[in-house]
Amino acid sequence: MILKNVEKKEKNTAAFAVESDAAEFEKAVNDAYRKSRSSISIPGFRKGKAPRAVIEGMYGREVFYQDAMDELAPEAYEFGLKESELNVVGAPAIENVEVTDARTVCFTFAVSLYPEVTLGQYKGLEAIRLSTEVSDAEVEEELNKARKRGARMLDIDDREARMGDTADIDFDGYLDGERFDGGKAEGYKLELGSNSFVPGFEEQVAGMKVGEEKEIGITFPADYTPELAGKDVVFKVKLNSLTMPELPELDDEFAKDVSEFDTLEEYKADIRAKLVKEKTDKADAAFRSAVMHQAAENITADIPAVMVDEKVEETLRNYASQFGMNDRKASLEDLCRMMGVNDEILEKSIRPGAEFQVKNDLLLQAVMDAEELDDNDEAFAEYVERVSTEVGATADQLRQYFGEDYMRNEFKKELATKLIVDSAVAKPFESEKEAEAE
């Protein structure tokens, strides 16, 4: 085979032509004949025994050309890729195939190229960092949650229902005098004040006594299900029983019951420490995400559409695999249909994430090329050990499954990410809403 020409085009695309010699094409044609002859019937010959020349004489000299070209195409592409030294992304397209008079075959392949990346600012970026301070009120809130979990429920029959009580009710809903679907239940337990029912309902149950029946009128919200949105309905409600929580006292005995600590102060200190860690993890993740998005947006690159399309497909297939849909032969359209992913979800939710992932990969590769990162064997071995522990495998299993080159490249990506994030500067902020807006 020979590489005939390489032509780079706009938007990181290129084309190259590869021509086989006559002997290679003849071998491919003969191989195609051998594979196909068992299914060909020719008068005067047993099925599968007709000579190639006879078959070609009856059906034409080109009868095996397509199968031969299909066999040669992958080999021709790999040859051209190696000889041209192009850095290709995505699958190629065959622009043209031509069999010459000399019985050679020439393939022209169209490919997308890995884009040239110009780094923008990636060191010393600024981003808002969430506060990790924990207030006394937040600790008290966690204590109250623990008290509610340990509460003893008391039956109430000597007073009206109040917010905070749990009401056991039967209800039956009517729209324009007719029952509507989903509007009827018996023995439904509703915590008054939990805002788990339609707005206005719980407030009207409050004030009822056990055994009482009452009609409650409400208006469904405008964003409710279409058949009920904005509609006035009436519920016939009966209060079957009423309970209220009796919360345990906040003392050392309570701390011993719900934790491994002997005193309430030790338990509160542990709650505070856990909240600080939770906030720190959240702040770290948000800060890192904001910094990496900035750095990725700062690169300049003409990104081929195929790179984003492949990342979209990878995202969808990974998502599908979580639901047991692991058939790699399933088309993307079939996966979207099975998962209920329409064009709007694809374009507004999945594609933007895929675009960022592609930009982030380009960013990290460019930083890896620009910086002298210390990826010595000792540090790399520690990285492999850590990752293997996280995924529940041994280091050897990880190396065998992914390969040394892939693992080392992932390690360098981690180093590049650390370099970008560690150099970033945290900005002060007034509220978490301000941070989320960033």
C-alpha positions as CSV (number, residue, x, y, z in Angstrom):
1,M,0.0,0.0,0.0
2,I,1.0,3.6,-0.5
3,L,-0.1,6.9,1.0
4,K,-0.9,9.0,-2.0
5,N,-1.7,12.4,-0.5
6,V,-2.8,14.1,2.7
7,E,-4.9,17.3,2.6
8,K,-5.7,19.3,5.8
9,K,-8.9,21.2,5.6
10,E,-10.8,23.8,7.7
11,K,-12.4,23.1,11.1
12,N,-9.8,20.5,12.0
13,T,-10.7,18.0,9.2
14,A,-8.4,16.3,6.8
15,A,-8.5,13.7,3.9
16,F,-6.0,11.2,2.8
17,A,-5.8,8.6,0.1
18,V,-4.4,5.1,0.3
19,E,-3.9,2.8,-2.7
20,S,-3.4,-0.9,-2.5
21,D,-1.2,-2.7,-5.1
22,A,-2.7,-5.2,-7.5
23,A,-1.5,-8.2,-5.6
24,E,-3.2,-7.0,-2.4
25,F,-6.5,-6.3,-4.2
26,E,-6.3,-9.7,-6.0
27,K,-5.8,-11.5,-2.7
28,A,-8.8,-9.6,-1.2
29,V,-11.0,-10.5,-4.2
30,N,-10.0,-14.2,-4.0
31,D,-10.7,-14.2,-0.2
32,A,-14.1,-12.7,-0.9
33,Y,-14.8,-15.4,-3.5
34,R,-13.8,-18.2,-1.0
35,K,-16.1,-16.8,1.7
36,S,-19.1,-16.4,-0.7
37,R,-18.9,-19.4,-3.0
38,S,-20.7,-21.8,-0.6
39,S,-23.9,-19.7,-1.1
40,I,-23.7,-19.4,-4.9
41,S,-25.5,-21.9,-7.2
42,I,-24.3,-22.2,-10.8
43,P,-25.9,-24.6,-13.3
44,G,-23.7,-27.6,-13.9
45,F,-21.7,-27.3,-10.6
46,R,-22.5,-28.5,-7.2
47,K,-23.4,-25.6,-4.8
48,G,-20.2,-24.0,-3.6
49,K,-18.0,-25.7,-6.2
50,A,-18.2,-23.2,-9.1
51,P,-14.8,-21.8,-10.1
52,R,-14.3,-18.0,-9.6
53,A,-13.9,-17.4,-13.3
54,V,-17.3,-19.0,-14.0
55,I,-19.0,-16.9,-11.4
56,E,-17.4,-13.7,-12.7
57,G,-18.3,-14.7,-16.2
58,M,-21.9,-15.0,-15.2
59,Y,-22.3,-12.1,-12.8
60,G,-19.5,-9.8,-14.0
61,R,-15.9,-9.3,-13.1
62,E,-16.8,-6.9,-10.3
63,V,-19.1,-9.4,-8.4
64,F,-16.6,-9.7,-5.5
65,Y,-15.2,-6.2,-5.6
66,Q,-17.4,-4.8,-2.8
67,D,-16.6,-7.6,-0.3
68,A,-12.9,-7.2,-1.2
69,M,-13.0,-3.5,-0.7
70,D,-14.8,-3.9,2.6
71,E,-12.0,-6.3,3.7
72,L,-9.2,-3.9,2.6
73,A,-10.7,-0.7,4.0
74,P,-9.7,-1.1,7.7
75,E,-6.2,-2.1,6.7
76,A,-5.9,0.8,4.3
77,Y,-7.1,3.2,7.0
78,E,-4.7,2.0,9.6
79,F,-1.8,2.2,7.1
80,G,-2.7,5.7,6.1
81,L,-3.1,6.8,9.7
82,K,0.3,5.5,10.6
83,E,2.0,7.0,7.5
84,S,0.3,10.4,7.7
85,E,1.0,10.7,11.5
86,L,-2.3,12.5,11.8
87,N,-3.8,12.8,15.3
88,V,-7.3,11.6,14.5
89,V,-10.5,11.7,16.7
90,G,-13.6,9.8,16.0
91,A,-14.3,7.3,13.2
92,P,-13.4,8.0,9.6
93,A,-15.7,8.3,6.7
94,I,-14.9,6.8,3.3
95,E,-15.3,9.7,0.8
96,N,-14.5,7.7,-2.3
97,V,-13.4,4.2,-3.5
98,E,-12.0,3.6,-6.9
99,V,-10.8,0.5,-8.7
100,T,-8.2,1.4,-11.3
101,D,-7.6,-0.2,-14.7
102,A,-4.5,-1.7,-13.2
103,R,-6.7,-3.5,-10.6
104,T,-5.6,-1.5,-7.7
105,V,-8.1,0.1,-5.3
106,C,-7.8,3.6,-3.9
107,F,-9.6,4.7,-0.8
108,T,-10.1,8.3,0.2
109,F,-10.8,8.8,3.9
110,A,-12.2,11.9,5.6
111,V,-11.2,12.4,9.2
112,S,-11.5,14.8,12.1
113,L,-8.3,15.9,13.8
114,Y,-7.4,16.5,17.4
115,P,-7.6,20.3,17.7
116,E,-4.7,22.6,18.4
117,V,-5.3,24.1,21.9
118,T,-4.1,27.5,23.0
119,L,-4.1,27.8,26.8
120,G,-5.7,30.9,28.3
121,Q,-5.3,31.7,32.0
122,Y,-5.3,28.5,34.1
123,K,-3.2,29.6,37.1
124,G,-4.3,32.1,39.7
125,L,-8.0,32.0,38.8
126,E,-10.5,33.4,41.2
127,A,-13.7,31.7,42.4
128,I,-16.1,32.0,45.3
129,R,-15.5,29.5,48.2
130,L,-18.5,28.5,50.3
131,S,-18.3,29.1,54.0
132,T,-17.4,26.1,56.3
133,E,-18.6,27.8,59.5
134,V,-21.2,25.9,61.5
135,S,-23.6,27.9,63.6
136,D,-25.1,26.9,67.0
137,A,-28.6,26.9,65.2
138,E,-27.4,24.3,62.7
139,V,-26.1,22.0,65.5
140,E,-29.5,22.5,67.3
141,E,-31.3,21.5,64.1
142,E,-29.4,18.2,63.9
143,L,-30.0,17.6,67.6
144,N,-33.8,18.1,67.0
145,K,-33.7,15.7,64.1
146,A,-32.2,13.1,66.4
147,R,-34.8,13.8,69.0
148,K,-37.6,13.4,66.4
149,R,-36.1,10.0,65.4
150,G,-36.2,8.9,69.0
151,A,-39.6,10.4,69.8
152,R,-42.4,8.3,71.3
153,M,-45.8,8.8,69.6
154,L,-48.6,9.6,72.0
155,D,-52.3,9.2,71.1
156,I,-54.4,12.4,71.3
157,D,-58.1,12.4,71.8
158,D,-58.8,15.3,74.1
159,R,-58.1,18.2,71.9
160,E,-58.1,19.5,68.3
161,A,-55.4,18.7,65.8
162,R,-52.4,21.1,65.8
163,M,-49.5,21.7,63.5
164,G,-46.8,19.2,64.3
165,D,-49.4,16.4,65.0
166,T,-49.7,13.3,62.7
167,A,-53.2,12.9,61.5
168,D,-54.6,9.6,60.3
169,I,-57.2,10.6,57.8
170,D,-59.6,9.3,55.0
171,F,-60.1,11.7,52.2
172,D,-62.1,11.7,49.0
173,G,-61.6,14.5,46.4
174,Y,-64.3,15.9,44.0
175,L,-63.9,18.2,41.0
176,D,-67.2,19.8,39.8
177,G,-69.1,17.2,41.9
178,E,-67.2,14.2,40.4
179,R,-64.5,12.1,41.9
180,F,-61.1,12.6,40.3
181,D,-58.3,10.0,39.9
182,G,-55.8,9.9,42.7
183,G,-58.0,11.9,45.0
184,K,-59.1,9.2,47.4
185,A,-57.2,7.4,50.3
186,E,-58.0,5.7,53.6
187,G,-55.7,5.6,56.7
188,Y,-53.4,8.2,55.2
189,K,-50.9,9.5,57.8
190,L,-50.2,13.2,57.3
191,E,-47.8,15.2,59.5
192,L,-49.5,18.6,59.8
193,G,-47.0,21.4,58.8
194,S,-44.8,19.1,56.7
195,N,-46.2,20.8,53.5
196,S,-46.3,17.4,51.9
197,F,-49.9,17.8,50.8
198,V,-51.6,20.4,48.5
199,P,-51.2,23.9,49.9
200,G,-54.0,24.9,52.2
201,F,-55.0,21.3,53.0
202,E,-53.0,20.7,56.2
203,E,-54.0,24.1,57.7
204,Q,-57.7,23.1,57.4
205,V,-57.2,19.7,59.0
206,A,-55.7,21.5,62.0
207,G,-58.6,22.3,64.3
208,M,-60.5,19.0,63.6
209,K,-61.2,16.5,66.4
210,V,-60.9,12.7,66.2
211,G,-63.9,11.3,64.6
212,E,-64.9,14.6,63.0
213,E,-65.8,14.8,59.2
214,K,-65.3,17.9,57.2
215,E,-65.3,19.3,53.7
216,I,-62.1,21.1,52.7
217,G,-62.0,23.4,49.7
218,I,-58.6,24.1,48.0
219,T,-57.3,25.3,44.7
220,F,-54.5,23.3,43.0
221,P,-51.4,25.2,42.1
222,A,-51.0,26.4,38.5
223,D,-48.0,24.1,37.9
224,Y,-49.8,21.0,39.1
225,T,-50.8,18.1,36.7
226,P,-52.6,19.5,33.7
227,E,-56.0,18.0,34.5
228,L,-56.1,19.6,38.0
229,A,-53.8,22.7,37.6
230,G,-55.5,25.8,38.9
231,K,-58.8,23.9,39.6
232,D,-61.0,24.4,42.7
233,V,-61.7,21.0,44.4
234,V,-63.4,19.8,47.5
235,F,-62.1,17.0,49.8
236,K,-64.4,15.1,52.1
237,V,-62.1,14.4,55.1
238,K,-62.5,12.2,58.2
239,L,-60.0,12.4,61.1
240,N,-59.6,8.8,62.3
241,S,-56.9,9.3,65.0
242,L,-54.3,11.8,66.1
243,T,-50.8,11.4,67.5
244,M,-48.0,13.7,68.6
245,P,-44.3,13.1,69.3
246,E,-43.0,13.1,72.8
247,L,-39.4,14.3,72.4
248,P,-36.7,12.9,74.7
249,E,-34.9,15.4,77.0
250,L,-31.7,16.8,75.7
251,D,-29.3,15.5,78.4
252,D,-26.4,13.0,78.8
253,E,-28.8,10.0,78.8
254,F,-30.1,11.1,75.4
255,A,-26.5,11.3,74.1
256,K,-25.7,7.8,75.4
257,D,-28.9,6.4,73.7
258,V,-28.2,7.9,70.2
259,S,-24.4,7.9,70.0
260,E,-21.2,6.4,71.3
261,F,-20.6,9.4,73.6
262,D,-21.2,9.7,77.3
263,T,-22.2,13.4,77.5
264,L,-24.4,15.7,75.5
265,E,-21.5,18.1,75.0
266,E,-19.3,15.4,73.4
267,Y,-22.2,14.5,71.1
268,K,-22.8,18.1,70.1
269,A,-19.0,18.5,69.4
270,D,-19.2,15.4,67.1
271,I,-22.2,16.8,65.3
272,R,-20.4,20.1,64.8
273,A,-17.3,18.3,63.4
274,K,-19.4,16.3,61.0
275,L,-21.2,19.4,59.8
276,V,-17.8,21.1,59.3
277,K,-16.5,18.2,57.2
278,E,-19.7,18.1,55.2
279,K,-19.5,21.8,54.4
280,T,-15.8,21.6,53.7
281,D,-16.4,18.7,51.2
282,K,-19.1,20.7,49.5
283,A,-17.0,23.9,49.4
284,D,-14.0,22.0,48.0
285,A,-16.2,20.4,45.3
286,A,-17.9,23.7,44.3
287,F,-14.6,25.7,44.3
288,R,-12.9,23.0,42.2
289,S,-15.8,22.9,39.7
290,A,-15.9,26.7,39.4
291,V,-12.1,26.9,38.8
292,M,-12.0,24.1,36.3
293,H,-15.0,25.6,34.3
294,Q,-13.2,28.9,34.1
295,A,-9.9,27.3,33.0
296,A,-11.7,25.2,30.4
297,E,-13.6,28.2,29.0
298,N,-10.3,30.1,28.7
299,I,-8.8,27.7,26.2
300,T,-9.0,28.4,22.4
301,A,-9.7,25.4,20.2
302,D,-11.7,24.6,17.1
303,I,-13.4,21.5,18.5
304,P,-14.6,18.9,16.0
305,A,-18.3,18.1,16.5
306,V,-17.5,14.4,16.5
307,M,-15.6,14.8,19.9
308,V,-18.7,16.2,21.5
309,D,-21.0,13.7,19.8
310,E,-18.9,10.8,21.1
311,K,-18.9,12.3,24.7
312,V,-22.7,12.6,24.5
313,E,-23.0,8.9,23.5
314,E,-20.5,7.9,26.2
315,T,-22.6,9.8,28.8
316,L,-25.8,8.2,27.6
317,R,-24.4,4.7,27.5
318,N,-22.9,5.0,31.0
319,Y,-26.3,6.3,32.3
320,A,-28.1,3.4,30.6
321,S,-25.7,0.9,32.1
322,Q,-26.9,2.0,35.5
323,F,-30.3,0.6,34.6
324,G,-28.9,-2.7,33.2
325,M,-29.0,-1.6,29.6
326,N,-25.5,-2.8,28.5
327,D,-26.1,-3.8,24.9
328,R,-23.4,-2.0,23.0
329,K,-25.2,-2.8,19.8
330,A,-28.3,-0.8,20.8
331,S,-28.5,2.4,18.8
332,L,-28.4,5.8,20.5
333,E,-31.9,6.4,19.3
334,D,-33.1,3.2,21.0
335,L,-31.4,4.1,24.3
336,C,-32.9,7.6,24.3
337,R,-36.4,6.1,23.7
338,M,-36.0,3.5,26.5
339,M,-34.7,6.1,29.0
340,G,-37.2,8.8,28.0
341,V,-34.5,11.2,26.8
342,N,-36.0,13.6,24.2
343,D,-34.2,16.2,22.1
344,E,-34.8,18.9,24.6
345,I,-33.2,16.9,27.4
346,L,-30.4,15.9,25.1
347,E,-29.6,19.5,24.1
348,K,-30.2,21.3,27.4
349,S,-29.0,18.8,29.9
350,I,-26.6,16.2,28.4
351,R,-24.8,18.1,25.6
352,P,-23.6,21.0,27.7
353,G,-22.1,18.6,30.1
354,A,-20.5,16.7,27.3
355,E,-19.1,19.9,25.8
356,F,-17.5,20.8,29.2
357,Q,-16.0,17.3,29.5
358,V,-14.4,17.7,26.1
359,K,-13.0,21.1,26.9
360,N,-11.8,19.9,30.2
361,D,-9.9,17.0,28.6
362,L,-8.3,19.3,26.1
363,L,-7.4,21.7,28.9
364,L,-5.7,19.0,31.0
365,Q,-3.8,17.6,28.0
366,A,-2.5,21.0,27.1
367,V,-1.5,21.7,30.7
368,M,0.2,18.3,30.8
369,D,2.2,19.3,27.7
370,A,3.0,22.8,29.0
371,E,4.1,21.9,32.6
372,E,6.8,19.6,33.8
373,L,4.6,17.6,36.2
374,D,6.4,15.2,38.6
375,D,4.9,11.8,37.7
376,N,7.7,9.8,39.2
377,D,7.2,6.1,39.7
378,E,6.8,6.3,43.5
379,A,4.1,8.9,43.2
380,F,2.4,7.0,40.4
381,A,2.4,3.8,42.5
382,E,0.8,5.6,45.4
383,Y,-1.9,6.9,43.0
384,V,-2.6,3.4,41.7
385,E,-2.9,2.0,45.2
386,R,-5.3,4.8,46.2
387,V,-7.5,4.3,43.2
388,S,-7.6,0.6,43.6
389,T,-8.7,0.9,47.2
390,E,-11.5,3.3,46.1
391,V,-12.9,0.9,43.5
392,G,-12.3,-2.3,45.6
393,A,-9.7,-3.9,43.4
394,T,-6.0,-4.6,43.7
395,A,-3.3,-2.5,42.0
396,D,-2.4,-5.3,39.7
397,Q,-6.0,-5.8,38.6
398,L,-6.3,-2.1,37.9
399,R,-3.1,-2.1,35.8
400,Q,-4.1,-5.2,33.9
401,Y,-7.6,-3.9,33.2
402,F,-6.7,-0.4,32.1
403,G,-3.1,-0.7,31.0
404,E,-0.1,1.2,32.3
405,D,-0.3,4.0,29.7
406,Y,-3.9,4.8,30.5
407,M,-3.4,4.8,34.2
408,R,-0.3,7.0,34.0
409,N,-2.2,9.5,31.8
410,E,-5.0,9.6,34.3
411,F,-2.5,10.3,37.0
412,K,-1.0,13.2,35.0
413,K,-4.6,14.6,34.6
414,E,-5.0,14.5,38.3
415,L,-1.7,16.3,38.7
416,A,-2.7,18.9,36.2
417,T,-6.1,19.4,37.9
418,K,-4.3,19.8,41.3
419,L,-2.0,22.4,39.8
420,I,-4.9,24.5,38.5
421,V,-7.0,24.3,41.6
422,D,-4.2,24.8,44.1
423,S,-3.1,28.0,42.3
424,A,-6.6,29.4,42.4
425,V,-7.6,32.2,44.8
426,A,-10.8,32.1,46.9
427,K,-13.0,35.2,46.7
428,P,-15.2,36.3,49.7
429,F,-19.0,36.2,49.2
430,E,-22.1,37.5,51.0
431,S,-24.4,34.5,50.6
432,E,-24.6,30.9,49.2
433,K,-27.0,32.2,46.6
434,E,-24.3,34.5,45.3
435,A,-21.9,31.5,45.1
436,E,-24.4,29.4,43.3
437,A,-24.9,32.2,40.7
438,E,-21.2,32.1,40.0
